[in-house]
């Protein structure tokens, strides 16, 4: 298990494609260690032998698959994720615990996404910036995109940590600018924005 360092408190285990397994964020916060997502590849959790608090970004298997293989003190999940993993405290509004902020994050990718802001410096957002894919198009829901932009603007952290992105780190202001540009492409007669696959920086 190789940890990639973000700063003195935050690190992550990199995602993989075969098998598909999301990045695992590791936050050492005082006497507690938090995980943001747990991946699905058993090989990457061999060194995770502690007793963890966990935030699951959403219910997709590549983010939640290892949940029963770890020692979990407490888990924070959305309603949708709890239906899949059958455990955890449901988060349906902002929760602040010392220097941590768990928040619902509207997303076209998946209903019931959660983010985790640490020290008002970095915010884990999982797959929430991504769209759905259908028939060779990226599909963004217009209302969810508007709501997502509003949530991102309220964060204090200047940096976002994005799953399945090499190095994970993106500037929040740059992401917001891209999403606003995307939102400006909406058609008043449609609830969706459809982009030919390969044309969206947000999904790359």
N, C-alpha and C positions, 0 to 999 in steps of 0.2 A: 504494500500500500504506500504510494507516494503522495505526500501532501504538498500542494502548491501554495506558497505563501502570498497572501494579499497584504497583510500587515501583522503587527505583533499579536493580534487577537484573532484574526480571521484567516483561515486557510480553506482549501477544498481538495477533494479527490476528483480527478478529471473524469469526464463522461467517456463512454465508449460506444461504438457502433455495433459491435459483434461480441456479446449480445448488446442490444440497445439498453443503455443504462445512463441515467442522468448524473450530472455533477452532484457531489455531496458537499454542502457547505459545512464547515466546522467553526464554531464560535466558542472560544474559551473565555467565559464571562465570570470572573470571580471564582467561586467554588463550584460553579456549574459549567458543564460543556453542553452546548446546543448543536444539533444537526439541522440543517435546512435540506430536506429531502434525504432519502436513504438509498437511492439507486435500486437496481435489480440484479446486478452481477454479484454473486456471493463472494467472488475472489477479492473484490475491493474492500470488503468489510472485515477482512481477517484481523486487521489491527485495531478495529473499533470494539474494544473489550470493556469500555467503561459503562456507566449508567447515565443515559442521556435524556435530555429534554429535546423534543423534536417538533419542528414545524414542517408540515407537508404542503408543498406548493399547490398541488392538485392531485386528482386520483389516478392519473395514468400510471400504468404498471412500471414504466422505467423510472418513475420517481418514488414509488411506494413498495416495490416488490420485496425489499429486504426487511420490512417493518417487523415481521415476527421473528427475525433472526438476530435482533439486537435487544439489549437490555434497556427498556424505555421507562424512565421515571414519570414522564408526562408528555403527552402529545397534543398539539394544537392543529385542528383541521377545520375545513368547511363542512357544511351539511352534506354536500355531494360526496366529499372524500370520506366522511364517516360512514356513509352507506356502503362504501367499498371495503374499508379497512376495519370497520366495526369497533373503533376505539377512538378515544381522544376527546378533548374539550372543544366544542364548536365555537368558532370565531365568526361572528356576524357583524362586528363593529371593531373599531380600533381598540387595541389593548396595549397599554404602556406598562412596562416593568423595568424600572430603573432606566438603563440606557438602551433598552430594546423596545421595538414598536412592531407589533404584528398587525397587519391590516388587510382587509378584503381588497382585491384588485380585479376590477372588471376586465374581461379578456374575451376576444373573439376565438381564442384557441380552445378554451375549456371553461365551462361554468364552474364557479366555486374555487377560484384561484386565491391564494394568500401570498403576501409578501412579508419580508422581515427586514426592518431597518435597524442598523447597529451603530450606536454612537453618533447618530445623525451624519454619518460619513459614507457608509455603503448600505445599499438596500438590495437584498436578494429578491428577484422577481420571477424566478422559475422560467416557464415558457410563456408567460403572460403577454409578451410583446408579439408573439407569433400569431398567425391567423389559423383558420381552418383551411384545408385543401380539398378541392373538389373539381373533377373534370379538367385538370390542368390549370386551375386558377387558385390563387390565394383569395380567401373570402373573409372580409372584415365586416362585422356588424356595425352600422353607423352609430347607433346609440351607445353600444358598449365601448366603441373607440372614443367617443366624446367623454364618457364617464372615466375611462382609463386615463386619458390626458389630464382630467381634473384631479384625479388621485395622485398622479405622478407630480403634478405641479405643487401639491401640498407637502410633499416630502421635503425634508431638510437636506438629506444626503445628496452630495453632488455626483455620486457615482452609483450606477446600477450594476448588479452582478447577474448576468443572463445565462441561463442553462444552455448547454449545447453550443456555446460560443467559445472559440479558442481564447484562453486567457480570461474569459468571463466579463471583464470590466468594460463598461461603456459610460460615457458622460451622460448624465441625466438630461442636460439642456439639449444635447444633440439628438437624443432619442425623442424628446418632446417635439423638437422642431420637425423631425421626420414624420412623426405621427400627425402633427398638425397639417403638414403638407399633404399627407395622405387623406386626412379628413376633408380638406378643401376640394378633393376630387369627387366628393359625394354627389349623387344625383338626387334631387328632391323627390323624385318619383320612385326611388328604390331604398330599401332598408339595408342594402348591402353595397360594399365597394368590392369589385372583382378586378384582380390584377393577374395578368398572365404570369405563370410561374417563372421565376428568374428575374422579374422586373422590380421586386421590392427589396430595398436595403434592410428593412426591418426583419425580414425572414432569412437573411443571409448570415 
